[in-house]
Structure formats: C-alpha cells, structure tokens
Amino acid sequence: MIIIAIVRFILEVTALLALGYWGFEAGTEVWHKVLFGFTAPILMAALWGTFISPKAPKRLHEVPRLILEIVLFTLAATAMYVSGLELLSVIFMLTAIVISILIRGLKMTEL
C-alpha cells in the first residue's frame, strides 16, 4: 500500500514539473515563458490542494474528484507530449491510470 502512495506522490510531482517545463518551452518571449512556466504548475497545485488532496478544505466526492484528477493528469501528459517527451507522456498516463484504478479498487480513499 505504501508503494501506491509513493508512486502517486511521484506522479503528482512529475505533473507539476511537466507543466512547468511546458510553460517555459511554450512561450515565445521571456515574459511568456516565465508566466506560463510558473502559472501552470501553481494552478494545478492549487486545484489539487483545494479539491483532491486528502486534507483538502473542499475535497470533492469520489466521482468529481476522479474526473478532476484525470483532467489534471491528462493535461500534464499532454504538456509532456507537446514538449517532445512522447514516450514519457505515455508512460506517465498509463501509470496514472493504473494507480487510480488501484487506489479505487483497494478502497484507499485517504489518497
């Protein structure tokens, strides 16, 4: 069970890094790069911390939480893909799907 929690945490951090990397790559001018590079991961962290995390002040019920989780992980995988990290994006998304299935299948609602 602890392995699932560790992998889930690694997925969350990887998603933040992917969005930041994409942001710095996506901008055409320096201020665009800085804006996107910092705003994308901060926005994801705010959404995750507010609605998904175990101690979230406004934690969503299971189905909406799963939908938001899928959306955020898909955005991170897409960011990896468009940044030229195609294989990593596929591995990331497959891992996220497997971990999400395991968390729900094992009724690990505290994650």
N, C-alpha and C positions, 0 to 999 in steps of 0.2 A: 504494500500500500504506500509506503514512503517513497518508493521508486516512482509511482504515478505522480505523487505530489511534486517531486523534484523535476520530472520531465515537464509537468505542467508549468512550473515556475520558469524553466528554461525556455519554454515556448513563449511565455509572456514577455520575457526579457528580449528574446530574439525578435518578436514582433515590434517592440519599441525600437530596437536597433535597425530593423529593416525599414521602418517608416522614416526614421531619421536619415538613414543612408539615402533612401529615395528622395527625400526632401532636398538634401544637399546636391544630389545629382540632377533633380528636375528643374531647378531654377535656371533662368537664362542670365540673370545678373546676380551679383554678390548678395544684394539685399533680399532677392527672391530666395536664393539658396538658404540664407540664414533664417528667413521667415518660415519657409516650408520645413527646413531641417529641424527646427525646434518646435514648431506648432503641431506638426503631425503626431509625433510621439507624446507630446504633452496632452493633446486632445484624447488620444487613445488611453493614456494613463488616467485621465480624469473620468472618462466613461467607465473604464474598468473599475476604478476605485469607488465610484459612486453607485454602480448598478450590479456589478458581477462579483467582486471580491467577498470573501466570507464575512467580513465585518463592515460591509458597505452600509452607509446610512440609509440608502433607499434600494436595498437589494431586491431585484426583480424575482418574480415567481419562476419556476423551473423553465417553462416554455419560452417566455420572452427573454429570459437570461441566456438560454441556449441560442436563440436567434441572434441576439446581440453578440454573443461570443463567436458565432460562425461568421457574422459580418466583419468583426474586427480581425479575426484570423485570416479571412479571405482578403481583406484589404492589405494586410501585411504580406501575404503570399503574392498578391498582385504587384505590390511595391517591389518585392524581390524580383519577380519575373520581368517587369519593365526596366529594371536596373541591370538586366543582363545575367541574373542569377537564376536561370530557368530550372536547373536540376535542384538547386537548394529550395526553390519555391515549392516544387512538387513534393520533396521530402518533408518539408515543413508542414504543408497542408495535410498530407497523409498521416503524419504523426499527430497533428492536432485532432484529426477525425478519430483516430484510434484512441487517443487519450480521452476525448469527450465521451466516446462510447463506453470505455472502461469506467469512467467516473460515474456515469449514469447507471451502467449495468451493475456495478458494485455498490450502488447507493451511497457514494461518497459525497453527500450533499454539502459537507463542510468545505469543499474545494470550489 
